[in-house]
């Protein structure tokens, strides 16, 4: 499949002031463009110091020109990169010069889309380019690089290869009467099926970890007024992001703060204290607390360590969604006469002096599903997880249809189709448009 024949250009560096700025051009007719802007076509893959000229042969800027002949370029097409000074005005002058030569402004993600269409990247690798740019933690960046290098795609391709082998075996068995099928063939079929199921489960677990690195998790701090929710938020974030006061009802709205724990991005949400109040504004804040709880990945129920968990607080806990994990956090442990690290089913901390915070961080990561894998994770998106779950469902159906070979074969086909959607071997154009439209222009 070939991309649009238009030659495209865009500023490939971030907006704003910088030391270096890059204008990237990809498509046909690069030699003519280089002759107009540089006065010559640079030697392939050699950094060439050049003047960048306008239509009157006046110098716009001076910098480095790099020429990549097709197919040995990022997009698989001819590519010219003009690396000049990183000022907004000079970069836009240079871009307008290129556009005046019949070049079209690139759409968001169009360079990477062309790389995909020219088989320089598969779809999972193409998505990892955006994920690497958007990574907010070092762990997420490393995982995105693994995906970009093809680690995720390789795992999917192994599964697909085994499915193809299994489908070939099953299709061959369909051509013979049941009494003529060799026992060795059925054993081989069952062995391959079990192996695919096991490897698919392993891949799904790694993908879940990668999704957590990319998306992070939302943590709701919930409890009655003055149990220390805002103090805990400040302690976890390392800065005074929430107002702390002895006056009940100080927090009226949800306060959100992004933090990292062991390289995992977490979105902490400090909510209004839950109690009976005649204050209309405070009641609105408590309504938002309930809404926040419904959208959380983990709920931290803060309690006063001296008072424990009373009937009113147990009633609050009973209203938590059953499918969202929660943790009882007993705060103000520094005020207890006897020090302890665990109180019943929860964990005991002091948001004031930091006691128990490391244990709390570890427990939070455990409850949101983070498992530190020595083999490394790869970045995965929600659509990847849906495809893997769908493949798993079809495999489960296939296992139940061993005595109905035609239906068994169809479930295997659907399994392969779900896996192929990850790497883009069989993807609808609207899916491609949705994915690449989320890229930045110039990438």
N, C-alpha and C positions, 0 to 999 in steps of 0.2 A: 504494500500500500504506500503510495507516494503522497507527500504533502503538497500544499498549494505551490505553484511555480513562482509566485511572487518572491522578490528579494525583500527582506525585512531588515529593519534596524531599530535599535533602542539603546538607551543609556542602561548599562548593565550593572552600575554601581548604585549604592543607596543615595537617596536624595540628601541634599545638604552639602556642607563644606567639608572637603577632605584633601588629602595630599595628592591622591591619584583618582582620576575618573576614567571610565571605559565606555566607549561606544562600540557596540557589536553589530556587525552586518553579516547576514547569511543568505545564500541563494545564488542565482546565476548572475553573470556580468560583473563579478568582483574585479576583474582585471581593468575594465573600463572605469569603474568607480575609483579604484586605487590610482589610476593614471590621472584622473581629474583632481583628486584630493591630495595625493602625495607626489604626483609627477612620475610615478613608476610603480610597478608591482614588486613588493618586497620578495626576497628569497623565501621559499617555504620554511616555516618553523624557525625563522631567525629573527631575533629582535632587531629592528632597524630604526635608528634615530631619523626622524622625518619632520619636516614642516607640514602642518595641516592647512591647506589653502582654501580660500573661498572662491566664488565665481570670478572674481577680479584678480586672482592670483595673489591676494593679500594674505598674510599669515594670520590664521585664527589662533593657532597654538603650536607648540612644538612638543613632541613626545615620541613614544615608541609605537611602531606599527608591526603587527604580527599577522601573517597570512597562512591559512591552513587549507591546502587543496582538498577537495572531496576525494575519497570518503573519509579521510583521516582528520576529522574535526569533531567537535562536540555534537553538531547537528547531523553530521554525515554529508553536509553540503559544503560548498566553498564558504569559508568564513574569513572575515577581516576584522581584527580588533584594533581600535585606535585608543591608545592609553595616553591620556594627557593629564593636565592639571585638574584637580577635583573641584573646581568652582562651578556653581550652577549655571552662570551666564555663559561661560566658555563651552561647557558641555552641550548646552542647548543650541549654541551657534553651530557647533560641529554636527550635531544631529540634524539641524535644519539644512545644512549643506548636503548631507547624504540624502535627505528626503527630496531635495531639489533635483537630484539626479535620477528620479524615477523610483526611488526606494520607498517602500511602504512602512509605516510605523507598526512595529510588532504588537500583537495582542498579548495579554498576560499569559505567560507560560508557553508561548509559541515556539521559542527556541528548543525547550525540552520536549515539547510535543513533536517537533520535527525529528529530534533525536530518537524518540520512540518509534515514529512511523518509518524511520530509516534503519530500524533494528540496531541502533547504537545502545539502547537501553530497553529493558522490558518495562511493563507498567509499574510494577512494584519498585524497581530502581528509580524510575522517573519520579514517583511520589516521594521517594526518600530524599531527592534533591531539595524539595520544598521543606521536608521535615528537618533536614540538616540546617537549613537557613533559619528555621523557626525554633530550633532547639534552645531551651532555656536552661538546661543543666549539662554538665560535662558528660554524665552517663547517657543522656538522651542523644547528645552529639555523637558519641562513640557508637551507639546502637544504630543511628541513622547512617553512619559510614559503613557499618556492616551490611545494612540493607543495600546501600549504593554499590557496594562491591559485589553484590549478588548472593549474599549468604541466605537471605530469606527465599529468594527465587530458586536457589539450588535445592533447598529443602522441599519446596513445592514441586520442583521438577523431578526429584527422586520419587515422590509420591505418585506423580502422573506416570512416570515410566513403569512403576510397579502395577498401576491400574491398567495401563495399556497391555502389559504382559498378561494380567489376569483376564482382561476382556478378550484377548486373542485365544486364550485357553478355553474360556467359556463358549465363545463363538464356534470354536472347533468342535466342542462337545455337543453343541446344538445340532450338528450335522449327522449325528449318529443316534441310533435308538438307545434307550436307557440301558438295556441289557448288554450293549456292546461297549459301554464306557469302562475304561480300565480303572481299577481301584486306585492305582498310582496317580491318575489324573485328578480324581476327587480329593485325594490327600494333598496334592500340590495346590489345587484350588483353595482348599481350606487354609493351608499354610500361608499362602500369599495374602489371602484376605485378612488373617489375623495379624500378619506383619504390617499391612497397610493401616489397619485400625490402630495398632500400637504407635506407629510412626506419626500418624495423624494426630493422636492425642498429645504426643510430645511436641509436635509443631504448634498445636493450639496453645499449650501451656507457655511456650516461649513467646508466642504472639501476644498472649494476654499480658505478659510482663512488658513487652515492647509497647503495647497500647497504654499501659500505665505510665511508662516513661514519657510518652508523647502527650497524653491528655492530662495526666496527674489525677488527683482525687480531691473531692470536696468534703471537708470536715466541718461539721456543725458543732459549735460549742453551745450547749443547752443547760439550763438549770434555773433555780430560783434566784432572785436578786441578791447581790452581795456575796456570792459564793466564789468569786474570783475569775469569772470568764474573761473579762477584759485584761486582768493581770496575766492570765495564762497566754492570751493572744500576744501581749507585749513580750512575754518571756520567750515564746516560741519564735517570734519574728525578730527578736533582738533589737527592737526599737519601740518607742512610745507611739503606737498607732491608734490606740484606743484610750479614751479618757477614763481614769480610774477615780472613783469616789465612794465614800461610805454612804452616800444618799441612794436609797433604793430607786430603781427606775432610771438611772443615769443613761444607760444605753437604750435608745428609743428605736433605732433602725439597725439593720444588719450591716456590720462592718466587715469588709472582706480584705484579706491580706494574703499574698502569695509568699510561700516559704519553700525551702528545700530541706529534706531529711534524707541523708545518705544519697544525695543526687536525685531523689524523687521529688517532682514538683507537687506541692500540696496547696490547696486553696482553703484557708482557714476562714470560717464565717462566725464571727462573734454576734450572738443574737440577744434580743431583749429578754430580761429575766421574766420567768413565768410566775404570775401570782394574780390574785383577784385585785383589780384596780378600778377606780372610778374615773381615772384620767383617760380621756378619749384618745389622745395621742399615744399614750403608753399602750393602750389596748390595740391600736393599729400596729404598733411595733411587735406585740406578742402574736398578732395574726400573721405577720411576716415571718416570725420565728417558726410557726407551724408549717408555713409554705417552704421555708428553707430546709426543714427536717425532711420533707418529702423528697427533696432533690439531692440529698446528701449521699455520699458513699460510705460515710462513717459518722456516727453520732457520739460525741463525748458528753456524757451526762455528769456535770460537775456538782459535787456535794460538799458540804462542810464536814470535814473529818471528825470534828468534835460531836456533831449531831447525828452522823450516820445517815441512813436512808429512811425517812419517815413515810407515813401512809400517803401523804400528798405527793411526795416525790415518786413513790411507787406507782401512783396513778398516772403521773406524767410519763413514766417509762412504759407503762402498759399501752399508751397511745402511739408509741413509735411504730413505724411500719415493720412488719415481721421480716421482710426481706432485706432490711438494712441493718448491718451489725452495729451494736452500740457497746460502749465501755463506760463503766462507772469510775469516775475519777474523784477521789477524796482529797480535796484541797485543804490548805492551811495546816499541814502536818507539823509545821514548826511550832504550833501552839499546843500540841499534845504533850503530855507529861512523859509518856512512853513512846519512843520512836518505833515505827514499823514501816515496812515497805508495801505491804498488801493488806487491804481491808476487805475481807469476804471475797466476793467475786470480782472486785475492782482493783484499782491500784492507787496507792497513797503518794501524794506529791506536796510540794510547797512551791506555788508560783512566785512567792516572795523571794526565797533564797535559792531556788532551783533544785532542791532535793527531789529525787525521783524522776526528773525530766528525761534522763537517758532511757530509763526503763519504759517511760511513757512513749517516747519516740519509737522504740523498738516494737512495742505492742501495737501502735498505730499502723506501722508498716505491715505487720503480720495480719492485722484485721482487714486491711484494704487489699490483701492478696499478694504483696510483694515477696518474692523469693529470690534472694541473691544467687544467681546461677553463675558458676565459675566459667562455664562455656560461653557465656555472653548471650545477650538478647539481641534481637533485631527489632527495629521500629515497625510497628503495625498500626493500621488504622481500623476504625470501626467496621468499614466495609470488608476488610480482610477477616476480621473475627466472624462477621455474619457468613462469609463464604466458607470459612472453616467449619463453623457450626452446621451449615447446610450440608456440606460434604459428609460430616459425621452422621447426620440424620439419614442421608441416603445410604451410607454404608451399613447403618444399623438395620434399615429396611431390607437391604440386600441379604444380610445375614439371616433374616427371618424368611427369606424366599429361596433358600437353597434347593428346595424340591420343585420350584417353578422356574426353570432356567431362563425362559424368555423375560420374565419380570425381574429376575436376578440381574440379567445382562442390562436391562434398562436402568436399574438403579445404579449400576456401575457407571453407565454413560453419564447419568446426571451428577454423580460424584465427581467425575473427571471435568465436567462442564463447570461445576462450582469452583474447583481448584484452578482451572484455566482462567477464570475471571480475575484471579489475583494478579497473574502476570500479564494479562491482556491478550492472550491468544485468541479468545473469543469474547470481544467486548463491543457493546453497542456504541455508536458515535456519540450519543447523548451522554453516556458515562464518561467518555474521553473529554468532552467539552466541559463537563462539571468538574472533573479533576484538574485540568490544566487552567481553567479560568481562575482558580484560587492561587495561582502562582503570581509572583510580582512580574511587572513588565521588565524585559531585559533578561529574564531567566526562562 
